[in-house]
């Protein structure tokens, strides 16, 4: 029995195009959010004197959580909008890997599914290790 060719919607070229668009969209969206946050920050606080950066200020007791950043961004917090844009930039390659797992599974290329799942596990471990070890928060 011969293997039937994949439909055109699952071709390698189509998957590469979707992945390229996903990465492009993620980077442009994050840049737009950071730009809006930066412009908002300059409009609201641009006339304040620049802080003395010879010494770092005391960090907050706990870094802001993901839910805090999203909520404060929705309320218009400039610095949280910038943080949200940076989180979107970090999430873009993770979304690419997740899409790749799905695309390889639809193509029934299980060797690449397993490789990509290992990559996803390493990515997620590196992102969440600090959160679960108590040395950082998301």
N, C-alpha and C positions, 0 to 999 in steps of 0.2 A: 504494500500500500504506500503510495507516495504522499508526501506532505503537501497539503494545499497551500498556495501562497497566501500571505496575509492580505486582508483588505487594504485598500489604499490609505484608509484613515489611520492605519497602524504602521505605516512604513517608517523606516528609520529616519528618512528625511522629514517626515511630518512630525515625528517625536522631537527631533532636533529643533525644528522651527518653533514648536510649542515651548520647549525648554528655553530657547533664546528669548522668546517673547515674555515668558515668565520672569526670567532674570532682568530683562530690560524694564518691565513694568515695576518689579520690586525696587530696583534702584531708583527709577524716576519717582515713584511714589514716596520713597523714603527721603529723597532729595527735596521734593516738594514740601513734605511735612517739616523737615529741618529748616528749609527756607522760610516757611510761614512762621515757625517758632522763633527763628532768629530775627526776622523783621519785626515781629510782635515784641520781642525783647528789646530791640533797639528803640522802637517807638515808645514803649512804656518806661524803660529804664536807661535809655541812652544818654540822658543828661546827668545822671548820677556820677559822682567821681569814681574813677577806676579803682578797684581794690588793690591793696598792697600785696603783691604776689611773691614777695621775698620769703614769706613764711606761709605755709599752708594753714588754712583755718581748720579748726577742729571738725572732723567729719561727724555727720549725724550718728546717733546711736545705732540706727539700723537703716540700711539703704532702702529707698522706696520700693514697694512691691509693684509688680506688673499691674495689678488692679488699681493701685494708687496712681500710677503714671497715666493709665488710660482714663480714669475718672477725672484727674486734674487736667488732662489735655482737653477733655470734652468741656470742661468749665473754662478753658481758655488760658491755662497757665503756660506762659512762654517757655520756661525751662523744661517743663514736662512734655511739651510738644517736641522740643528738640530731642529729648530722651526717647520719645515714642518713635521719631524718625530713625534714630539709631537702632532701636529694637527692630524696626521693620527691615533695616538694612541687614541686621544679623539673621533675621528670619528668612530672608530671601534664599540663601543657599540651602537652608534646611527644607524649604518648600520645594526646591529643585530636586533634592534627593528623594523626598517623599513622592513627587511626581514620577521620578525615574523608576522607583520600585513598582508603582502602578503600571507604568508603560511596559516595563520588562515582563511583568506578570501577564499583561494582556497579550504580549508577543510570545508568551510561553517560553521565555528565555530564563529558565530557573537558575542557571549558574550566575547570571548577572543579577537576578533578584537577590540571591544569597550574598553576593559581594556588596551590593548596594545596601542591604540591610545591615551588614557589618559597618559600612561607612556611616549609616544613619545612627547606629548604636554608639559609635565613637563620638559623633557630633553631639548627640543628646547627652551622653555622659559628660563631655567637656563643658556643655552649657549648664547642666544641672548639678554637677558635683559640688560646687561651692554652695549652692542653695541647701542641699541635703546634708552637707558636712557642717553647716552652721557658720561658714565663713563668708556668706554672701546671701543676697536675696533677689528674687525676681519679681 
